[in-house]
Amino acid sequence: MPKSLSIEKFKRIVVLTGAEWHCKKAFRDCDLFIAVGTSGTVSPASRFVEWARYAGAKTILINLEAGTSQSTPFDEEILGPAETILPELLGL
């Protein structure tokens, strides 16, 4: 896990129900995608990681449990409580 990542590197994406097309377009500029508290296998989270990977982004899953699939779509899985991992990961 990186010691810290600058929060300025993150682009905030707000996803609203029914706005999938706008969301998908926003992923074109994504260089890092972090999913928290999901298996990443159920829609819409499964699509988000696919879109991010297609754009060439590094993908990270933060979750209490390992993914259920042998072939996870994420580049990296970090297991543990998000309230501990995220501040360390983001250098906060």
N, C-alpha and C positions, 0 to 999 in steps of 0.2 A: 504494500500500500504506500503511495507517495506520502512523504512527510507533510507536505502541504500543497494546496493548489490555490492560486489566486482566484478569489471570487469574481474579479473583474473578467475572467475568462469565460464566465458562464453567461449565456443569454437566457433570459427568463422567457419561458413559453407558457402561456395560459391556454389551457384546453377547455373548451366549452362543448357540451353535448351538441351534436349536429354541425360542428365546425371542423370536421375531419379534414376537409380539403385545405383549409387555411393552416391547420396544424401540420399537415404533411409538407406544405410548402416551407414552413418555418424550419423544418428539419434539414433542409438543403444546406444551411450554414452551420449546422451543428458539428462541433469537433469533440465534444464530450457529453455523453448521456449517462446519467446516474438514475437508476430506478431504486426506490426505497420501499420495502415492505410488500413486495409482490413476487410471485413466482416467475412472472414474465412470460407465462405460457397462455394466459387468457386475454382475450381482446378487451380493451384496446392496448394494454401494455405490450402484448406480443407484437403488435404492429409498430409501436413506437421504437422498440429496439431494432426491428428490421429496417425501418426508415433511417435511423441513426447510423447503423452499420453501412447501409447503401451509400450514405453521404461520406463515409470514411471515418466516422467518429469512433473514439474509444468508448466502449460500453462497460459500465460497472453496475453490478447488482449488490445492494446492501439489504440483507435479510437476516432474520433470526435462524432460518433453516436453509440448508442447501436446496438448490433446485431439484425438482423431481425427475428431470430428464437427464439422461447420460450425456447428451449433446446440448449443452446450454447455449443459447444464442448470445450470451454475454462474454466479453473478453475476460472479465475478472469477476469473481464472486467474493464478497467480504462478508463474513458471518459474524453476527453480534448485534447488540442493541444500537439502533440508529442514533440515539441521543449521545452515545459515546463515540461512535465511528465518524459521524458527519463533522463534528467540530475538529477532530484530528485531521481528517481528510482535507477539509477546507482551510485549515490553518487558523481556526477561530479560537 
